[in-house]
Amino acid sequence: MAVYDNVKVQVFIHPGNPGIENGDTGTLARDVKDYIDTLDSTSNKVLSISHATLAGDRILTMVIGGA
């Protein structure tokens, strides 16, 4: 079995409001960008970004990073 010591998973839940990456902190676009900026490009590349709708207008976003 493979060893995955450096995998990072971050889950965000936000309202489904439009936003831009340099918008206010706490918006989906800004929070995802800020998290991706914290990943080391050599040992924690972005492997996957997934979205799911939740009750109401909320969106769940999961970002997985690793090598």
N, C-alpha and C positions, 0 to 999 in steps of 0.2 A: 504494500500500500504506500502511496506517495505521502510525503511529509509536506504540510502546508503551514509552515511556521509564520509566514509573513502576510497572510491573508487578512484584510481589513474589510469589515462590513459596516456601513452606516445607513440607518433608516431615517427618513424624514417624513413628516406628515404636515401638510400645508393645505390651506384653502386653495381652491382652483382658480385663483386670480391671476391675470396676466402679469408678467414681470420681466425685467431685464437683469442681466448679470451684474450690472453696477447700480442696481436699485437699492432699496432699503434692506438692511439686515433683517432677517426673519421672513423674507419672501423666498419662494421655492428656487427661483433662478439664482439669486445671490447666495443662498446657503449651500446649494449644490456646487456652485463655482468655488466658493471659499473652501469647502471640504476637498474638492479635487486639487486645489492649489496646495493643500497640506501633504499630498501624497508625493513620495519620492519617485521620480520618473524612471529610475533604474530598478528599484526593488518593489514598488507598489504602483505599477501601471494600472489604469482603469481597465478592468476586465469586463464589467457589465454595468449597465444602468437600466433598471426596470421600474415600471410604474404600474399602479393599480388604483382604481377608483374605490373610494370608501363611501360610507353613508353621507348623505348631504352632498356638499361640493368639495369634499376633501380628497386629496391625492396622496398616496403613499409612494415614495420614491426610495429605491434601494440602490446604493452604489457599492460595488465590490471591487477592491483593488488587490493586487498581488503580483507575483512574478511568475 
